[in-house]
Amino acid sequence: MDVIFPGDITTVIHVEESTQIGQARRAATLAASACGFDEADTGRVALVVTELATNLIKHATRGDIHIARVPGKGTYGVEVIAIDRGPGFNLADCLPDGFSTGGTRGEGLGAVRRQAQVMDIHADERGAVVLARMYPKGFADADIRFGASQHALHDEPECGDGWAMAFHDGAVSVVVVDGLGHGPAAHVAAEAGIVEWQAGPSADPVDLMASLNVAMTGTRGGAVALARFDTTRGSLRYAGIGNIAGYLLAPESSRGLASHPGIVGARARRAQAFDFPEAAGRLLVLHSDGLQSRWHLDDYPGLAGRHPAVITALLHRDFSRGRDDVTVFAIRLEASR
């Protein structure tokens, strides 16, 4: 599978009254159209987002619906995530039809599970994150276990962060770029880096960093993190300049990924790569400094085993600084079999 996918801003629909359910449904069907869904598959997307948005109002009073286009194996899909701040609920109780916490018929989450190829959830007293991903019929195993949540400050039309990933030659490559500041000038800097990266994502991270430094010269510049996971060897190679945080997480351990000071496109030193020979099975998390760095997955029992898209949505919910663009990316590093 050879895929290069540049990410985009997550569409966010605030839901606290019934007219916003229709707004969420329209945004999701537009995403389905962009993925080339036919009428039947688009109908599944519309049903899922309607159920999730309705549940937000009935059971949490208010919340957000996040919508994004995601790459799959041989196709593209629509991701819908419902996010609220409580109260939480027990998934095993809520999935069977007929169970309700709000006096309704209790068919919402069961209907979502039937229509979505991927469904996952984390819920506790702080709230719930419910993920649904829909791919065209016939692509039951299309899902790639990654998550990305990208948001511009104050819902500005342009984001100063950028991310992309590629699957190629037995490897998975990822880039996250944070242009200095926010707004149009930061967006230009990040876009220059993402475009250059797409021209050769399979290159060594050290060489890629040098190419991005040239491409971002004349812009504000920014911070860059580059990762390349060899699916055959199970090893990760990583290089970072600037204040993008990187982590390799496992149930029994976690470690931060070193990033050198500097500004790519301005005063960047030559990058130094770090190799992690036993990265398979770990969760790679990268985020811009719009997210606080004091989070710990252990504070959310069970979260580490959830789909990476649930993890990135929850981290954005609870740790966004609210004064800068923010991008959170996570992927489960899976060795080839």
N, C-alpha and C positions, 0 to 999 in steps of 0.2 A: 504494500500500500504506500504510494507516494502522494502525500498531501501537504500543501502549505496553506495554513489558515491564519490570516491576520485578524485579531480580535477587534471588537468594537464596543462602544459604550453600551452598558446594560440599560434596557428600557425599563423604567420604573413607573408603575401606576399606583398612586396612593388610593386605598380603598377604605372608605368609612361611611359611604351611603350608596344606595342601589344603582344610581346612574353611572357610577364609576365601574360597575361590573361590565356594562356594555363597552366602556372605554378600554378596559383590559382585554375584552374579547376581540375588539377590532384590532388592537395592537398585535395580539397573538396570531390572528388570521393573516395579517400583513406579513408577519415573519414566516408563516407557513407558505404563503405565496412566493416569497423570496427563495424558499427552499425547493420550489417546484412541486409542492404537494397537490394531489388531485382533490376533487370535491369531497370525497369520502374521508380522506386523511385530514383535510382541513376541518371537517366537521368534528373529528375526534379532538383536535386541538381546541376548537371552540367550546366543546363540552367540558374538557378538563379545566380550562381557565375559568369558565363560568362556575363550576363546582368549587374550585379553590377560592375564588373571590367571594362567592356567597358564604362559604364557611368562615372567612375572615370576619365578615360582618356579624354573622349569627353567633359565633363562638368566642371571638376575641375583640369584638366591637370595631376594631380597625386594624389595618396592617398594610403591607405592600405586596404587589405582584411584580416579580422580576421576570423579564422576557428576553431571550437571546437566541440567536441562531448558533448551532453547534455543529462541528464536523463529526461524522460517524465513519464507520468502515464501509466505504463505497457509496456513501450518500451524505445528506445533511439532515439535521433534525431541529426541532423547536424545543427549547427548554423553558419551562414555566416553574417558578419557585414562589410559594406563598410564605411570607415572613410576618410574624407577629411577636408581641412582647407579653403574651400570656393571657390567661393561665395555660399551662401545658396540659398534655393529655397522654394516655397510654395507647400506643399504636396498636397493640394486639387487641385491645378492646374496640377501637374505633374502626378498624378495617372491615369487620363483618357487617353486612347489610342489616339494618334494624337497630343498630346501636347509635345513640345520639346523646350528646351532652347538652343539647339546647332544645329538646322537645320536638325535633323534626323527625322525618321518616328514617333518617340515619343511613342514607345511601351515598353520601358525597364522596368519602375517601374510597369506598368500595368501587364506585363508578370510575374514579381516577385510576385505580389499580387495573381495572379491566381495559381501559383505553390507552394507557401509556406503556411503552415497552420497558421503561425504567421508572421506578418510584422508590423514594427513600425519604426518611424523616428523622429529625431529632427534636425531641420535645422534653422540656423540664419546666420548673416553676418560673423560669425567665421567659418562656414563650416557645414557639414552635417554628421549625423550618421544614416545609414540605416540598420535595422535588418531584417533578414529573418531566420526563423527556419522551417526545413522540418522534418516531421515524416513519417513513412510508411503510405500508404493509409489505411484508416479504423481507424486512431487514430486522428480524428479531434480535440478532446478535451484533447490531451495529455500534453499540455504545462504546465510547472511549472514556475511561474513568479519569476524567479531569474536571476541574471547575475553574471558572474565571468570573470575577465580579469587578466591573470597571465603572467608575462614576466620576463625572465632572463636578467640580465645586459649584454648589448652588444651581445644579441642573443647567449649567452653561452648555451651549450647543457644541462646543469643542472641548476635548479633554487633552490635558498636557501629558497624560500617560499613554503608553501603547504597549501591546503585547502581541505575540504571535507564536505559533508552534508549527513544527513540521515533522512528518514521518517519512523517513527516507533511508535506503541502504542499511536496513537493520538498526536504525537509530531513531531516537526521538530528540529533537532539538527545541529549545524554548528561549525566547528573549523577552525581557521586560525593560522598558525604557521610561524614565521619568524626566521630562523636560523641566528645566528650571522654572519655578513659579507655576502659574496656571494661566489659562486663557489662550488666545490665538498664537502668541509667540511661543509658548511652551508646546502647543500642539504641533507647530511647524518643526520644532526640534525633534520631538518624539517621532513624528511621521518620517522625517529624513532617516532616522535610525532604522525604523521598521522596514521602509522600502529597501534600504541597502541590505539589510539582513535577508530579506526574501530573495535577493539575487543569488545567494549562495549559503543557505542555512546549514549545509552539511560540513562546512569548513570547521577547522579547529577553533575553539572559542578565542584563543589568543589572536589568531589571524583575523577573525571576525571583528574583534574589538578594534583592531587597527583600522579596518575598513570603515567601521561606524564612526571612528574618530574623524576620518577624512570627510565622510558624508555629512556629519553634523557640524563641521567647521563653517562659520558664518551664521549659524543659528545661536540661540542662547546656550546650546549644549545641554547636557543632563547626565543623569546616572543611568548605568546600563548593567544588567545581569544577564549572563549567557550560560546555558547549561546544555550538555549533550550526553544523553544516556545511551549506551551501547546495549541493545537488548539481547545480544548473544553472550557477551561477557558479563553482563549485569553490573557494569561499572559506569560511574558518572564523572564527567569532567566539567569543571565550573570555573568561571572567571567573572569578577565583578569590579566595577569602578563606581564610586559614589554610594549614596545611602539607600540602596535597595536591599532589603533584608532577605536572606535566604536561609532555609532550614531543611535538614534531612531528618525526618521523624520516623521512629519505629516504636512499637509498644514498650520495649524495654529501654529505649535510649533516644536521645535527640542531640543534634549538634548544629551549631550555626555554621554558615558558609561565609568565609572571609571575603570582604570586599575592600579594595584599596581606595584611599582618598583621591579625589580628582574630579574633573568635569570632562566628560567625553565631548569632543568638539572644541575644547578650549585648552585646558591645562592637564590633559590626561597623560599619565605615565604609561609605559608599555605594560599591558596586563600580565598578570601571573596566573596561570591555571593551577587548580587544585584537583587532585584525582581521588576518587572514593571507589575502591575496587569492589566493595560489597554493598552496592546501593539497591540491588533488586529487592522488591517487597517493601521498600520504604516510601514514605510520602514526601515529595518535594514541594515545598511551599516558598513562593516568592511574593513579596509585596513592596509597594512604594511606601514612602514615608508619610503618606496620607493616612496610613493605618498605624495605630499605636503598636509598640513592640513588646508590651508587657503581657500578652496573652499566653495562655498555656492550655493545650487541649485537655490535660488531666483535670482541669477545673470543670469539664463537661463530661461526666462519665458516659462512656459509650460513643462519644463523638468521633474519636480517632478511627473507628471502624466503619463510619458512614461514608457515603459517596463523597468524593472530593468537592462536588458542587454544593453539597449541604454545608461542608466545612467552610468554604469561601464565603457563602452567603451569611453564615452565622458570624464569622469574624468581622465582616463588614458591618453587620447589625450592631455588634457590641463594642467594636474597637475603632471605628472610623473617627478621626480627629475632628472632622467637620470644618476644617479650615484649609483644605487642599484637595486636589484630585486624589483619587485612591484607586489602586488596582491590587487585587488579591488573586493569585494564581496557584493552583495546586494540582498535582498529577500523581497517581499511583504508579511507581516505576515497576513495570512488569517485564520480566525476562521472557524471551521467546522460548517456546517449548519444542 
